Amino acid sequence: MTTGAWIAIAAALAVLLVVLVVGSVLYRRRRISLKAPDTPQIATEKDRSGGYRAGTGFSFSEGSTATAPPREPAPAPRPPAPTPAPTPEVVPPAKPTTTPDEVIPAPEKPADTDSVITPEPVVAPEPVVAYEPVVAPETVVAPEPVVTPEPAAPSVPALDEIAPTEGRLDRLRGRLSRSQSAVGKSLLGLLGGGDLDEDSWEEVEDTLLIADLGSATTTKVVTALREQMAARSVRTEADARALLREVLVAELRPELDRSIRALPHDDHPAVLLVVGVNGTGKTTTTGKLARVLVADGRRVLLGAADTFRAAAADQLQTWAERVGAEVVRGKEAADPAAVAFDAVSKGIENGVDAVLIDTAGRLHTKTGLMDELGKVKRVIEKKASVDDVLLVLDATIGQNGLAQARVFAEVVDITGVVLTKLDGTAKGGIVFQVQHELGVPVKLVGLGEGADDLAPFEPGAFVDALLG
């Protein structure tokens, strides 16, 4: 390669170097900064974790997170289309100026055009235009009210409408007098004839014995009738009726306390124990008594201590649901004393007014079962005193009921008697015998299968129904 060719190459390289330097300087001058200018920062939305207050005066508070459904986020406003900034004017590169001290050698004409390398033109990079971010004004979107669905109310069994407790025996007198009216008519027919001979008095005694008054009570009644008829000169049936009513009411001892001891104490509820043999209606009586107490405004808890009879606890549960009472029950064949103790404990804890304990039916001739009943009462008394022990007797069994009452009185010290099924074939005279033998009052009588057919025993009303 000749010297002229080297000189041409050197000149071309020099020109290229100058062009690169000048282009770099011009590029730096015309470069647009991508850094946003220092402008006041626009207040951004605060953290949504809490304490947010809208600028429009609405105050929002955090709702319950337990039941309210999650709030859907408000849709973000769409930013407007960016407005393109004006295209900056591109200034053409100025021609390089030379100082006097600078000598630029003139390029010599190359001898061979094929060996001359023509430098490619330097293309200046297009300027990058930085768009300033357009901040849309913050719009406060009022959140839609969150409607919390109300929880479905649990299905509550419909409570029965309980009949008033006042005057029940008067309303049920018709049922009581169905079977007893024959006894009353026989007595009134005999006594209304005036002076009675010995045969007539024997008929009076037989009628009273048939009515289940018992020999001791019959003797007392006949003796009182003889004395009073001789003193008052009874001649008409009306006089005989008045005298007979007076003597029978006196024999029923109306001075006895027949109240149900169901009022709560200062530190524990009243506890009532219901006992009796199989089939007398203990569970039914317990449920009916609960209705009476609820109708009187008392809070009642039932203890299903009859763990031997199938479905006894279910039957008591049904009675409780009909009046809104609580029930404590154990497993089948569980210890009845433990169930009774748990019922009293829960009654004290819940602050109820009365706890009614339904026990299993047991024959009075079974010593082991009777001892177990005594255990139930002793275990209850470790927690609270037993206020009332009600013996349920079937009025249709007559003298057998008296034998049962004697044994139960020895084991659990009964304080009152409930006579059931008086609306049937019962004569009603068992009332006199029970009170005479045990010295405890008959407090309640059952006069039907209806839920409100349990009535308080009133001597006067009972004798009126007995006489018809």
Protein Blocks (a to p, Z undefined) as FASTA:
>chain_A
ZZklmmmmmmmmmmmmmmmmmmmmmmmmmpccfbdcddddddddddfkgopacfkopacd
dddfklmccdddddddddddddddddddddddddddddfklccddddddfblklpccddd
dddddddddddddddddddddddddddddddddddddddddddfehklmmmmmmmmmmmm
mmmmmmmmmmmnopadfklmmmmmmmmmmnonojmlmmmmmmmmmmmmmmnopabfklmm
mmmmmmmmmmnopmbccbdcfbccfkbccddddeddehilpmmmmmmmmmmmmmnopacd
dddfblkbghklmmmmmmmmmnopacddddehiafklmmmmmmmmmmmnopabdcddddd
ddfklmklmmmmmmmmmmmmmmoccfbdcddddfklommmmmmmmmmmmmnopabdcdeh
klmmbnolmmmmmmmmnopacfbdcebjbfklcccddfklmmmmmnZZ
